[in-house]
């Protein structure tokens, strides 16, 4: 019988042979307070035992994680965000107060009109035969809508400002719609007071001299002079609302522009620093 085949074992590695080095990529993370925020590189370290060999080196490669230095200055961000919040809050607060005051004045005017129009003395009421009431209702509706919208927005900005201020485009749209609405309402309300010599509007009729003879007859029902002053004050408040909104819109635009310029400057500076570090590591 022939002897079974066998394999000759491989000889052990010679002591002069060098161990094979295997490498892994370990990203550097800011784990301690001594971490350098300007670092944007990853180190290739060896998993093999330490060998006194000049060929075992550590190489630097660009890190895939965002550089900490690329973030805008926290103090600048906090400052601009604080000013944006102050301006936006004051804008909604002023609109809420002014629209609430207008709504109260116009509601009082319309209620007085409805109540006094039921009184008939000497075969007539204290108002024209065909009174024009839609300008008053228009201002009443506009002031109520503005009060509700800005009141809700004020609560949103106070309770969850970050969500409410998520889009500057939405803020610009709100200013445009608000200004456009109140420009139309204010111009129409003032124009209809005496359009073409017609004073059948509640405001125009309250301020005209034609009501002087009627005032004595309906003195216990309605005061035309006081009603004229109330509606004039309402129109003046609408003008104040427009001017205030324009001022707040300009303030918001200036702050947002400075904020974006600061962020762009910091970003360019951070990219420049990262590029310089990459070039130095490759040379």
C-alpha positions in Angstrom: 0.0 0.0 0.0 1.2 3.5 -0.8 1.6 6.1 2.0 -1.1 8.8 2.2 -0.3 12.1 0.5 0.6 14.9 2.7 1.5 18.6 2.3 4.6 20.1 3.4 3.7 23.0 5.8 4.7 26.5 4.8 7.7 27.9 6.5 7.1 30.6 9.2 7.5 34.2 8.1 11.0 35.5 8.3 11.6 38.0 11.2 13.0 40.4 8.6 9.6 40.7 6.9 7.5 43.7 7.7 3.9 43.3 8.8 1.3 44.4 6.4 -0.4 47.7 7.3 -4.1 48.0 6.9 -5.8 51.4 7.0 -9.2 52.8 8.0 -10.6 56.2 7.7 -11.6 57.7 11.1 -13.4 61.2 10.8 -12.4 63.7 13.4 -15.3 64.9 15.6 -15.4 67.7 18.2 -15.5 65.4 21.2 -13.8 67.6 23.7 -13.3 71.3 24.4 -9.8 71.1 23.0 -11.1 70.4 19.5 -9.9 72.8 16.9 -12.9 74.4 15.2 -10.8 75.2 12.1 -10.0 71.5 11.4 -11.6 70.2 8.2 -9.6 67.1 7.6 -9.7 63.4 8.4 -6.8 61.3 9.5 -5.9 57.9 8.1 -4.6 55.8 11.0 -3.1 52.3 11.1 -4.7 49.4 12.9 -1.5 47.4 12.9 1.0 47.4 15.8 3.3 50.3 16.1 6.4 49.8 13.9 9.4 52.0 14.0 9.4 52.6 10.3 9.6 56.0 8.6 7.3 54.7 5.9 4.3 54.5 8.3 2.8 57.9 8.0 -0.5 59.6 8.7 -2.2 61.2 5.6 -4.7 64.0 5.7 -7.8 64.0 3.4 -10.6 66.5 3.1 -13.4 65.7 5.6 -16.8 65.0 4.3 -18.4 66.6 7.3 -19.3 70.3 7.3 -16.7 72.6 8.8 -17.6 74.3 12.0 -16.0 77.5 10.8 -18.5 77.6 7.9 -21.3 78.5 10.2 -22.2 82.2 10.6 -21.3 84.0 13.7 -23.7 83.0 16.5 -23.7 86.5 18.0 -24.5 88.1 14.7 -27.3 85.6 14.1 -28.8 86.2 17.5 -28.6 90.0 17.1 -30.4 90.0 13.7 -33.0 87.4 14.8 -33.7 89.5 17.9 -34.3 92.7 15.8 -36.4 90.8 13.3 -38.5 89.4 16.2 -38.9 92.9 17.7 -39.9 94.6 14.4 -42.3 91.8 13.5 -43.9 91.7 16.9 -44.4 95.5 17.0 -45.8 95.4 13.5 -48.5 92.9 14.5 -49.1 94.6 17.8 -49.7 98.0 16.2 -52.0 96.5 13.5 -54.0 94.7 16.2 -54.4 97.9 18.3 -55.2 100.2 15.4 -57.6 97.8 13.6 -59.3 97.0 16.9 -59.8 100.8 17.5 -61.2 101.2 14.0 -63.5 98.3 14.4 -64.9 99.7 17.6 -65.5 103.2 16.2 -67.1 102.0 13.0 -69.2 99.4 14.8 -70.5 102.2 17.1 -71.3 104.3 14.0 -73.2 101.6 12.2 -75.1 100.6 15.4 -76.1 104.3 15.8 -77.2 104.4 12.2 -79.4 101.3 12.5 -81.0 102.5 15.8 -81.7 106.1 14.7 -83.0 105.1 11.3 -86.0 103.5 13.0 -87.1 106.9 14.4 -89.5 108.9 12.2 -90.4 112.5 12.9 -92.5 114.6 10.7 -92.6 111.8 8.1 -88.9 111.2 7.8 -85.8 109.7 9.4 -82.6 111.6 10.3 -80.9 109.9 7.3 -81.3 110.3 3.5 -84.1 108.4 1.7 -81.5 106.0 0.2 -78.4 106.0 2.4 -75.2 104.6 1.1 -73.9 102.2 3.7 -71.4 100.0 1.8 -68.3 102.2 2.5 -69.0 101.9 6.2 -69.5 98.1 6.0 -66.3 97.9 3.9 -64.2 99.6 6.6 -65.9 97.6 9.3 -65.1 94.3 7.6 -61.5 95.3 6.8 -60.8 96.3 10.4 -62.3 93.1 11.7 -60.3 90.9 9.4 -57.1 92.8 10.1 -57.7 92.6 13.9 -58.3 88.8 13.8 -55.3 88.1 11.4 -52.8 90.2 13.2 -54.0 89.1 16.6 -53.5 85.4 15.6 -50.1 86.2 14.1 -49.1 88.0 17.3 -49.9 85.0 19.3 -48.0 82.8 16.9 -44.9 85.0 17.0 -44.9 85.1 20.8 -45.5 81.4 21.3 -43.7 79.7 18.3 -41.6 82.4 16.6 -39.3 80.0 14.8 -42.1 78.4 12.9 -43.9 81.6 12.2 -40.8 83.2 10.9 -39.7 80.3 8.8 -40.1 82.1 5.4 -39.1 85.7 4.7 -41.0 85.5 1.4 -44.2 84.9 3.4 -43.5 87.9 5.5 -43.0 90.1 2.4 -46.3 88.7 1.0 -48.1 89.6 4.2 -46.8 93.2 4.0 -47.8 93.6 0.4 -51.3 92.2 0.9 -51.9 94.3 4.0 -50.7 97.5 2.4 -52.6 96.9 -0.8 -55.8 96.1 1.2 -55.7 99.2 3.3 -54.7 101.6 0.5 -57.8 100.5 -1.4 -60.1 100.7 1.7 -58.8 104.1 2.8 -59.0 105.7 -0.6 -62.5 104.4 -1.3 -63.8 105.3 2.1 -62.6 108.9 1.7 -63.8 109.2 -1.9 -67.3 108.0 -1.2 -67.7 110.6 1.6 -68.7 113.2 -1.0 -68.2 111.6 -4.4 -69.7 113.8 -7.1 -71.4 116.0 -4.5 -73.4 113.0 -3.2 -73.4 113.1 0.6 -75.7 110.1 1.1 -72.9 108.2 2.7 -73.1 107.9 6.5 -69.9 109.8 6.9 -70.7 112.4 4.4 -74.2 112.9 5.7 -73.0 113.2 9.3 -70.6 116.0 8.3 -72.7 118.0 5.9 -74.5 121.2 6.7 -77.8 119.8 5.5 -78.2 118.0 8.8 -78.2 121.3 10.8 -82.1 121.7 10.7 -82.5 118.0 11.4 -80.3 118.1 14.4 -82.8 120.0 16.5 -85.6 117.5 15.7 -83.5 114.4 16.3 -81.3 115.7 19.0 -82.3 112.9 21.4 -81.7 110.3 18.7 -78.4 111.0 17.1 -75.6 113.6 17.3 -74.3 114.3 13.8 -71.3 116.3 14.8 -70.0 113.6 17.2 -70.7 110.9 14.6 -68.8 112.9 12.0 -65.8 113.1 14.4 -65.9 109.4 15.1 -65.8 108.5 11.4 -63.0 111.0 10.7 -61.0 109.5 13.5 -61.5 106.1 11.9 -60.2 107.3 8.6 -57.1 108.9 10.2 -56.4 105.6 12.0 -56.4 103.8 8.7 -53.8 106.3 7.4 -51.7 105.7 10.5 -52.0 102.0 9.9 -50.6 102.3 6.3 -47.7 104.6 7.4 -46.8 102.3 10.3 -46.9 99.2 8.1 -44.6 100.9 5.5 -42.1 101.8 8.2 -42.1 98.2 9.7 -41.7 96.8 6.2 -38.6 98.9 5.5 -37.2 98.0 8.9 -37.6 94.3 8.2 -36.1 94.6 4.8 -33.0 96.4 6.2 -32.4 93.9 9.0 -32.9 90.9 6.6 -30.5 92.4 4.1 -27.8 92.9 6.7 -28.3 89.4 8.0 -27.9 87.8 4.6 -24.8 90.0 3.9 -23.2 88.8 7.2 -24.0 85.2 6.4 -22.5 85.4 2.9 -19.4 87.1 4.2 -18.8 84.4 6.9 -19.5 81.7 4.3 -16.9 83.1 1.9 -14.3 83.5 4.6 -14.9 79.9 5.8 -14.6 78.5 2.3 -11.3 80.4 1.8 -9.9 79.0 5.1 -10.9 75.5 4.1 -9.3 75.9 0.6 -6.0 77.2 2.1 -5.9 74.2 4.5 -6.5 71.8 1.7 -3.7 73.3 -0.4 -1.3 73.2 2.5 -2.1 69.5 3.2 -1.4 68.6 -0.4 2.0 70.4 -0.6 
